[in-house]
């Protein structure tokens, strides 16, 4: 299943409030499949980057212990109409990104 | 996707793979280095202090200028909202560890000055545990913690 992210980037004065919600199982590799009894392989987002107006402002490494369907929220100094982009890498090498404008 | 694009992608990946393959066989880079810069030794450390040391090369001093915001009791350990904030200046990194998890290090955020000194994220907590927040500011390490009880574990 492919990973996706919903981003809300909203300006409040000179500040932009970002809320991001991924759809991802975040498998630790320790969980057993209920039917087969076999371990479900580790599958998790291990790096995310947030880019505001072309500059990487957050570069974060994650473990599989971030909850399933990861949620991240933060604020930064920015303005309405600015470009905002989130990109990510998964432990199996998959990558993805999504760009939006600050509303 | 148009056939020409597909071909281009294939060529790209073939070139990339062979370059890395050659580099590995020549002993230039280890396989873990190929997987970008994910600090594996820090993420697989079994103790918080070891993880912090592997990540930053030092220990953190306790400080009430780091605030860990988490509920006293979390009903579902699979989804525990945590907020870490700080009043320190020149913050470079905010890191979160769940002390009792098998691998405590959960998330490490390198942040630029534009970012407000506060991040919120949801984490898994296997059993009652201290949630540790580490902040690197002015090149120094500071930490604080808060205990959370979980009624249903979130790992496994």
Contacts between the chains, C-beta under 8 A, distances in Angstrom:
chain1	res1	chain2	res2	distance
A	15	B	116	7.3
A	28	B	124	7.8
A	28	B	155	6.3
A	28	B	156	7.6
A	30	B	102	7.8
A	30	B	155	6.7
A	30	B	156	5.6
A	31	B	156	5.5
A	32	B	156	8.0
A	46	B	38	5.1
A	47	B	36	6.5
A	47	B	38	6.3
A	52	B	114	6.6
A	55	B	112	7.0
A	55	B	114	7.7
A	56	B	112	7.3
A	57	B	111	6.8
A	57	B	112	4.4
A	57	B	114	5.1
A	57	B	115	5.3
A	58	B	109	5.7
A	58	B	110	7.0
A	58	B	111	5.5
A	58	B	112	7.4
A	58	B	115	6.0
A	59	B	109	7.7
A	59	B	110	4.5
A	60	B	107	6.1
A	60	B	108	6.3
A	60	B	109	4.2
A	60	B	110	6.7
A	61	B	37	7.9
A	61	B	38	5.6
A	61	B	39	6.3
A	61	B	43	7.3
A	61	B	107	7.2
A	61	B	108	5.0
A	62	B	106	7.3
A	62	B	107	5.0
A	62	B	108	8.0
A	63	B	43	5.0
A	63	B	103	6.1
A	63	B	105	5.8
A	63	B	106	5.1
A	63	B	107	6.8
A	65	B	98	6.3
A	65	B	101	5.6
A	65	B	103	6.8
A	65	B	106	4.6
A	65	B	123	5.9
A	65	B	124	4.7
A	65	B	155	7.0
A	66	B	106	6.1
A	66	B	107	5.8
A	66	B	121	6.5
A	66	B	122	7.3
A	66	B	123	5.8
A	66	B	124	7.4
A	67	B	78	6.2
A	67	B	79	4.8
A	67	B	80	7.4
A	67	B	122	4.0
A	67	B	123	5.8
A	67	B	124	5.6
A	67	B	154	7.5
A	68	B	78	6.7
A	68	B	79	7.6
A	70	B	121	7.2
A	70	B	122	7.0
A	71	B	81	7.9
A	71	B	120	7.7
A	71	B	121	6.7
A	71	B	122	4.9
A	72	B	119	7.1
A	72	B	120	7.1
A	72	B	121	5.3
A	73	B	119	7.3
A	73	B	120	4.1
A	73	B	121	7.6
A	74	B	115	6.1
A	74	B	116	6.5
A	74	B	118	6.6
A	74	B	119	4.9
A	74	B	120	7.0
A	75	B	115	7.4
A	75	B	116	4.2
A	75	B	118	7.1
A	76	B	114	4.6
A	76	B	115	4.6
A	76	B	116	6.3
A	77	B	114	4.7
A	77	B	116	7.8
A	78	B	114	6.9
A	89	B	36	6.4
A	91	B	35	7.8
A	91	B	38	7.8
A	93	B	35	7.5
